[in-house]
Amino acid sequence: PYSAFTVNAEDVQIPSTTITYESRNADSSYAVGSYFRIKNRERVQETSLKQISNTSVETTEGFKSFNLRAFLSTGDAYITPYILHLIIPKNIK
């Protein structure tokens, strides 16, 4: 269980562009909340304990216990916002 988290995304702010983040998570009873806006690199203090469930529980219960989404937008016709998604293996030593 956890009661606080911080998103630390590597982002580049280019003029005429915006990046916003939203999160939602689940508690120990598998109740999933609504998305709420968060800021990058800002500690989010939850009002109750939350938990990250394992894959089998998420599959059985039909939910993801932690979701983070980013919205990228631009007012410049010559810029295309994108996300580079890197997966880091768990067993790196």
Buried (B, 14 or more C-beta within 10 A) or exposed (E): EEEEBEBEEEBEEEEEBEBEBBBBBBBEEBEBBEBEEBEBEEEBEBEEEBBBBEEEBBEEEEBBBBBBEBEBEBEEEEEEBEEEEEEEEEEEE
